[in-house]
Amino acid sequence: MILPIIAYGDPVLRKVGKEIDKDYPKLDTLLENMWETMYNAHGVGLAAPQIGLPIRLFLVDASPFAEDDDMSAEEKKQLEGFKKVFINPKITEEAGEEWSFNEGCLSIPDVREDVSRKDTIQISYLDENFKEHKESYNGLLARVIQHEYDHIEGILFTDKISSLKKRLLKGRLSNISKGKIKADYRMRFPEMKKRR
């Protein structure tokens, strides 16, 4: 089932997610719905807060990036078929050079900005079968994971841009939360539910 994506301005996007356990109700259905919702919106990642659930869960499918001609053969190989569920993840280290990349977010449609992030991360997490993993990622994969991880920490990519850029975006962000925007996927806008 395709779920509505929560728009910028909703308080759920600012909550630090709670850990879940094996007994989380209907987890399989939730994951299925999240994949379907993400693919319908042409996303490469989706975090539970973006569908209104303040829990520590996100998923990533970085394979669309593998089709980018700017990627090296090694990068393409790393991105191809990279599809994972991250439950209760913990980034234990961020290292390497900071680099900028133009990021967007399904909760903030039509807004893209350059964001600086560290190149390499170490992360521990549980997969959909609650099997434990400790892994290291770099480059674009690290960035996608960092972006989704931020969501479960109540952080948005717009928090990482300069205050001047934030001021310039203020009107557009306000319009998003009011639903004054065209998105080609289902969304739920915080300001619209207040008016009913």
C-alpha positions as CSV (number, residue, x, y, z in Angstrom):
1,M,0.0,0.0,0.0
2,I,1.3,3.4,-1.0
3,L,1.4,5.7,2.1
4,P,1.3,9.5,2.1
5,I,4.7,11.0,2.7
6,I,4.8,13.5,5.6
7,A,5.7,17.1,4.4
8,Y,8.2,19.5,5.9
9,G,6.8,21.2,9.0
10,D,5.2,18.2,10.6
11,P,6.5,17.7,14.2
12,V,7.0,13.9,13.6
13,L,10.0,14.9,11.4
14,R,11.6,16.5,14.4
15,K,11.3,13.6,16.8
16,V,14.2,11.3,17.7
17,G,13.0,7.8,16.8
18,K,12.4,5.1,19.3
19,E,14.0,1.6,19.0
20,I,11.8,-1.3,18.0
21,D,12.0,-5.0,18.7
22,K,11.0,-8.2,16.9
23,D,7.5,-7.9,18.2
24,Y,6.8,-4.6,16.5
25,P,3.2,-5.0,15.1
26,K,3.0,-5.9,11.4
27,L,6.6,-5.1,10.6
28,D,6.6,-7.1,7.4
29,T,3.6,-5.2,6.1
30,L,5.2,-1.9,7.2
31,L,8.4,-2.7,5.3
32,E,6.4,-3.7,2.2
33,N,4.4,-0.5,2.3
34,M,7.6,1.6,2.8
35,W,9.3,0.0,-0.2
36,E,6.2,0.6,-2.3
37,T,5.9,4.2,-1.1
38,M,9.5,4.9,-1.8
39,Y,9.5,3.5,-5.3
40,N,6.2,5.2,-6.1
41,A,7.9,8.6,-5.2
42,H,11.1,7.6,-7.1
43,G,13.2,7.9,-3.9
44,V,16.4,6.0,-3.0
45,G,15.7,6.1,0.7
46,L,12.8,6.4,3.1
47,A,12.7,6.7,6.9
48,A,9.8,5.8,9.1
49,P,9.3,9.4,10.3
50,Q,8.5,10.3,6.7
51,I,5.4,8.1,6.9
52,G,4.5,9.4,10.4
53,L,6.2,6.8,12.6
54,P,8.8,8.1,15.1
55,I,10.8,4.8,15.1
56,R,14.4,4.0,14.3
57,L,13.9,2.4,10.9
58,F,14.8,3.3,7.3
59,L,15.4,1.6,4.0
60,V,17.8,2.4,1.1
61,D,17.9,1.2,-2.5
62,A,20.9,3.0,-4.1
63,S,20.7,1.1,-7.4
64,P,19.3,4.1,-9.4
65,F,22.6,5.9,-8.8
66,A,24.5,3.0,-10.5
67,E,23.0,4.3,-13.8
68,D,24.8,7.7,-13.4
69,D,27.5,8.1,-16.1
70,D,29.6,10.2,-13.7
71,M,30.2,7.2,-11.4
72,S,33.4,5.1,-11.7
73,A,33.0,1.4,-12.5
74,E,33.9,0.6,-8.8
75,E,31.2,3.0,-7.5
76,K,28.6,1.6,-9.9
77,K,29.4,-1.9,-8.7
78,Q,29.0,-0.8,-5.1
79,L,25.6,0.9,-5.7
80,E,24.1,-1.7,-8.0
81,G,21.6,-3.9,-6.2
82,F,22.3,-2.1,-2.9
83,K,19.0,-2.6,-1.1
84,K,18.8,-2.8,2.7
85,V,16.6,-2.3,5.7
86,F,18.2,-0.6,8.7
87,I,16.5,-1.2,12.1
88,N,17.8,0.6,15.3
89,P,20.9,1.8,13.4
90,K,23.8,3.6,15.2
91,I,26.4,5.5,13.2
92,T,29.5,4.8,15.4
93,E,32.0,6.9,13.3
94,E,32.1,9.5,10.6
95,A,35.5,10.0,9.1
96,G,37.4,11.2,6.0
97,E,37.1,14.4,4.0
98,E,33.9,16.5,3.9
99,W,32.4,16.7,0.4
100,S,29.4,18.5,-1.0
101,F,26.6,16.9,-3.0
102,N,23.2,18.2,-4.1
103,E,20.6,16.6,-1.9
104,G,16.8,16.5,-2.0
105,C,14.2,14.8,0.2
106,L,10.8,13.3,-0.4
107,S,9.4,15.3,2.5
108,I,10.7,18.6,1.0
109,P,9.7,18.3,-2.7
110,D,11.4,20.6,-5.3
111,V,14.1,21.8,-2.9
112,R,17.6,20.7,-3.6
113,E,20.7,22.1,-1.9
114,D,24.4,21.3,-1.6
115,V,25.1,19.5,1.7
116,S,28.6,18.7,3.1
117,R,29.0,15.4,4.8
118,K,32.0,13.2,5.9
119,D,33.0,10.6,3.3
120,T,33.1,7.4,5.4
121,I,30.8,6.0,8.1
122,Q,30.8,3.0,10.4
123,I,27.3,1.8,11.2
124,S,25.8,-1.0,13.3
125,Y,22.2,-2.0,12.6
126,L,19.7,-4.9,12.5
127,D,18.3,-6.1,9.2
128,E,14.6,-7.1,8.7
129,N,15.3,-10.5,10.3
130,F,16.9,-8.8,13.3
131,K,20.3,-10.1,12.4
132,E,23.1,-7.8,13.6
133,H,25.5,-6.1,11.1
134,K,28.5,-3.8,11.6
135,E,29.5,-2.2,8.3
136,S,31.6,0.6,6.8
137,Y,30.4,2.7,3.8
138,N,32.0,5.5,1.8
139,G,31.1,8.0,-0.9
140,L,27.5,8.1,-2.2
141,L,26.3,5.1,-0.1
142,A,27.6,6.7,3.1
143,R,25.8,9.9,2.1
144,V,22.4,8.2,1.4
145,I,22.7,6.4,4.7
146,Q,23.6,9.6,6.6
147,H,20.7,11.4,5.1
148,E,18.2,8.7,6.2
149,Y,19.9,8.3,9.6
150,D,19.4,12.1,10.1
151,H,15.6,11.5,9.7
152,I,15.5,9.1,12.7
153,E,17.5,11.7,14.7
154,G,14.9,14.4,13.9
155,I,17.3,16.2,11.5
156,L,16.5,17.4,7.9
157,F,19.1,18.2,5.2
158,T,17.9,21.8,5.3
159,D,19.3,22.0,8.8
160,K,22.8,21.5,7.3
161,I,22.8,24.5,4.9
162,S,23.9,28.1,5.6
163,S,21.6,30.5,7.5
164,L,21.5,32.7,4.3
165,K,20.3,29.8,2.2
166,K,17.7,28.9,4.9
167,R,16.4,32.5,4.8
168,L,16.1,32.3,1.0
169,L,14.2,29.0,1.3
170,K,11.8,30.1,4.1
171,G,8.9,31.0,1.8
172,R,9.2,27.7,-0.2
173,L,9.4,25.6,3.0
174,S,6.4,27.4,4.4
175,N,4.4,26.7,1.1
176,I,5.4,23.0,1.4
177,S,4.0,22.7,4.9
178,K,0.8,24.5,3.8
179,G,0.4,22.1,0.8
180,K,0.9,24.8,-1.7
181,I,3.0,22.6,-3.9
182,K,2.6,20.0,-6.6
183,A,4.2,16.6,-5.8
184,D,3.7,13.6,-8.1
185,Y,3.2,11.3,-5.1
186,R,0.8,11.3,-2.1
187,M,1.7,13.7,0.7
188,R,0.3,14.8,4.0
189,F,0.7,18.4,4.9
190,P,0.8,19.6,8.5
191,E,-0.8,23.1,7.9
192,M,-3.7,21.6,6.0
193,K,-4.9,19.3,8.8
194,K,-5.0,22.3,11.2
195,R,-7.5,24.1,9.0
196,R,-10.1,21.3,8.9
